[in-house]
Amino acid sequence: MITRDDVKEEIKYLMVAYPNYAPTLTGSPNVIDVFLDILGEYEKEFLHPAVLKCIKESNRIFAPSVGEILEWVRLLASEKKNKYIPEPEQKYVSADVLRKL
């Protein structure tokens, strides 16, 4: 799961990538609270790749919102999950399906 420290590292990364990005880091709620609330249920392995995907989008001039990062986290998590779904063995596939191949 994504931790507060993971979020802090990504916020720092975004601040370096976007020098004009000045998130609210004090008070309650702050950007770290919001990121953790929205992204905390996902695995850490998807967070940085999602941030990189957002940064690398063409014509991006502003730091991504947490919602944009969430979209990529979900997509990356879904891709990993689907990667491990085995293809059906041909002996169990109906003749109709095989004809369409």
C-alpha positions in Angstrom: 0.0 0.0 0.0 1.1 3.6 -0.7 2.3 5.3 2.5 2.7 8.9 3.5 6.4 8.8 2.8 5.7 7.4 -0.7 3.4 10.4 -1.4 6.0 12.8 0.0 8.6 11.5 -2.4 6.3 11.9 -5.4 5.3 15.4 -4.4 9.0 16.3 -4.2 9.5 14.7 -7.7 6.6 16.8 -9.1 8.0 19.9 -7.5 11.3 19.4 -9.3 9.6 18.4 -12.6 7.3 21.5 -12.4 9.2 24.4 -10.8 6.0 26.5 -10.6 4.1 23.7 -8.7 3.5 24.9 -5.2 1.2 22.5 -3.4 -0.2 23.1 0.0 2.0 21.2 2.4 0.8 22.6 5.7 -2.6 22.7 7.4 -5.3 20.2 7.1 -6.1 18.9 4.6 -2.9 19.3 2.7 -1.8 17.8 -0.6 -0.2 14.8 1.1 -3.4 14.1 3.0 -5.4 14.2 -0.2 -3.0 12.1 -2.2 -2.9 9.5 0.5 -6.7 9.5 0.9 -7.2 8.9 -2.8 -4.2 6.7 -3.6 -3.5 4.9 -0.3 -5.4 1.7 -1.2 -3.1 0.9 -4.2 0.2 -0.8 -4.4 3.3 1.4 -4.2 4.8 -0.1 -7.3 2.2 1.8 -9.5 2.7 5.2 -8.0 5.9 6.4 -9.5 5.2 4.9 -13.0 1.9 6.7 -12.9 3.5 10.0 -12.1 6.0 9.5 -14.9 3.2 8.7 -17.4 1.5 11.9 -16.5 4.7 14.0 -16.7 5.5 12.5 -20.1 2.1 13.3 -21.7 2.6 15.6 -24.6 1.7 19.3 -24.2 1.5 19.0 -20.4 2.5 22.3 -18.8 1.1 21.9 -15.3 1.6 19.2 -12.6 -0.9 16.4 -12.8 -3.8 16.3 -10.4 -4.3 13.4 -8.1 -7.2 12.3 -10.2 -5.0 12.1 -13.3 -2.4 10.1 -11.3 -5.2 7.8 -10.0 -6.3 7.1 -13.6 -2.8 5.8 -14.4 -2.4 3.9 -11.2 -5.7 2.1 -11.9 -4.7 1.4 -15.5 -1.3 0.0 -14.5 -2.8 -2.1 -11.7 -5.4 -3.4 -14.2 -2.7 -4.3 -16.8 -0.8 -6.2 -14.1 -3.9 -8.1 -13.0 -4.8 -9.0 -16.6 -1.3 -10.1 -17.4 -1.8 -13.1 -15.1 -5.1 -14.2 -16.5 -4.2 -17.4 -18.4 -5.4 -17.9 -21.9 -7.8 -20.7 -22.2 -6.3 -24.0 -23.4 -7.4 -24.9 -26.9 -8.8 -28.3 -25.9 -11.4 -26.4 -23.7 -12.4 -23.8 -26.4 -15.5 -24.5 -28.4 -15.2 -25.1 -32.1 -17.1 -21.9 -32.8 -14.4 -19.9 -31.1 -11.6 -21.7 -32.9 -13.2 -21.0 -36.2 -13.1 -17.3 -35.5 -9.3 -17.4 -34.8 
